[in-house]
Amino acid sequence: MEILCENPALMFSAVKLKISDSITSLNRVHNSNLYMGSSAVKFLEIVQNPLKFRLFLLSKLPSAFFSGVKIRYADESKAVVTIPYKWFSTNPFKSTYFACLSMAAEMSTGVLAMAFTYEQKPSISMLVIKTEAVYMKKATGITTFTCEDGPMLKQTINEAMASGKGTSFAARSVGRDKDGATVAEFTITWSFKAKAESDLKI
């Protein structure tokens, strides 16, 4: 059965409006990605400045400051964080305390997430909702944690911005000693949600 449109002009206008809306939506996503890229680079430059990062830790994360946590490398795909075995991070068994290892592992995932939420409009709230860990051997020296989940974190945050709903991602971080042997593996689950305008006004 053939259906004829009684008003071709009206039909054309509706199709044109739909196409226009789709293009606007695509442009919004494209511009958001461009802005996210520039703001992420800016944030990563800040955290890789030794003085600025140490001041940040001292004021916001003093336990990480005194434990000797350091960001060795960070780009939009990967972050590398180290923690040494020393008096402040030791346990009774002469190795790095598990909570200090967890702190470094979390930072290797969190610095990537923070890069993609930095200066976003609307702002994005982020929170750790789950931590899982497997310990393979004692950490008796410098432990280097590496997270390579930058692209997936970016995608998850983009989804939170586009939908306005909460999203989550389980980021993996592997800690190794100076010989490359695995000390511990962590899975840090982050949740993200774009703040509503009403929340920003409070």
C-alpha positions, 0 to 999 in steps of 0.5 A: 500500500502506497502512502502519499504525503498531502503536504510535501513542503511540510514533510521536507521541512521535517526531514531538513530539521531532523538532519540539522539536529543530527549535524548539531549533535555531531558538532557538539560531540566533536567540539567536546572532544577537541576541548577535552583534548586541549584541557587534558594536555594542559592538566597532564603538563601541570601534574608532570611539573615536579614542583606543582605536583608536589605542592598539590600532594602536600595540600590535597594528599599529604599521605601520598606526599610523605609516602614519596608517590611520584608521577613518572610519565603521563599522556592521554593513554598511559600513566606511570606512578612510582612509590618507594619502600621507605620508613613512612611506607613500611609495614612490620614485614619490611616491605611497602604497606599495602595501602601505600601500594593501593594509593599509587595504583589508584593515582595511576588510574585517577590521573588519567580520569582527572585529565579528561574531566579537567575544566569540563563544562558542565563539571564531572564528578568522579569517585572510586566505588570499588577496589580490587587487588592481587598481591604477588610478592613483597615490595622491597624497593621502588614499585612502578604502577602502570595504567594504560586505560586512558582511551577507555576512561575517555570514552566512559567520561564522554558517555557520562557527558552525552547522556547525563547519567552515571557511568563507570569503568574498571581501570587496571594498574599493574605494579612491577619492581625494578626487575620487571617482576609483578608485585601487585595488580589492582582494578580501580572502578571509577564512577562519573557523572556530569553535574546538573546546572541545579547542582552547580548553583548550590 
